[in-house]
Amino acid sequence: MGVENGQFDLPGPKVVAIGGGHGLYTLLKGLKKYTQNITAVITVADDGGSSGKIRRDFNTLPPGDFRNCLVALADDEDLMAKLFQFRFGRGAGLNGHTLGNLFLTALAEMTGSFEKALAESARVLAVRGRILPSTTERITLCAEIHCPEASEIALVEGESAIPKKGGKIDRVFIKPEGAKAYPETIKAILNADIITIGPGSLFTSIMPNLLVEEIAEAIRASKALKIYICNIATQRGETDGFTVEDHVKALEKNVGKGLFEIIIANANLEFEVPNAELVPPKFGDSDYQIVTADLVDRENPWRHDPTRLAEVIMQIYHQGGARCSK
């Protein structure tokens, strides 16, 4: 059964946003001002924190990124949306969990499926759009990491363990490698007007979706305008020292080419960010169209400004593409 939360004869272009974490949350907050035809595609490889514990204890999909996207797409971030984000700071068995994660898990138990729990939660929050998993299979994200101090390649299993290892990530892959895509997600990708990849943790939020082979194949087959949104800042343990070109090369190495033709990158490098660096929009000769703009959120300069990012995406769409701006 498909997830029927809030679709679909609604105003605005059909947008499929692929990613996870705070990056996708930020993008969705901006996009919902321009269209209600939004499908957020979420990674299910998360195995840390509250989501990871619920995944292990209840043998279900990790709810954290789904919860964030429900709140981001809520019609009004009122008390109910804030309750979904409330995190317990004490209490045996509750400490560290968010109310939204527990709510989704309880609904999944009551309705018999995580997909139905998403649909019911979307109705409660009056969500503009829908949220779908890239796969409903229990996947594990793995990485081969080059550790210079040991002169070896280490194999690390588990999404939350990868950035903690240190060293340079050489390759990521999922187990099982033949995981099947969620059918409604494939339909959304093939019918989209716009597909966005990112922002978000490059190796642990974005790539797990694209490593589901049917997802990548559907993106390549789709007639949509396809855009990669590069992160504002580097991420410790994943993209230390990366330029925009480094992000793209890592995607090409792990997932292959042909997933997008346009890259959106931040042009404002005047801010300082804690424990990271702003990603320079450096790119050599390329067939990609590079669109640069000031996209920094002044209050959180390691993140995108949701309104400005959505504006740039819509400008590109309505112009039928974009001329290269380096």
VENNOR-V601717 format. One record per helix or strand of 2 or more residues. SS is the DSSP state (H for helix, E for strand). FROM is the first residue (numbers start at 1). TO is the last residue. If there is no record, write none. Layout:
BEGIN
SS_FROM_TO + SS_FROM_TO
END
This chain:
BEGIN
E_15_19 + H_21_31 + E_38_42 + H_49_58 + H_64_72 + H_79_85 + H_99_111 + H_114_125 + E_130_133 + E_140_147 + E_152_157 + H_159_165 + E_168_175 + H_183_190 + E_194_197 + H_202_210 + H_213_221 + E_225_229 + H_244_255 + E_262_266 + E_289_293 + H_306_318
END
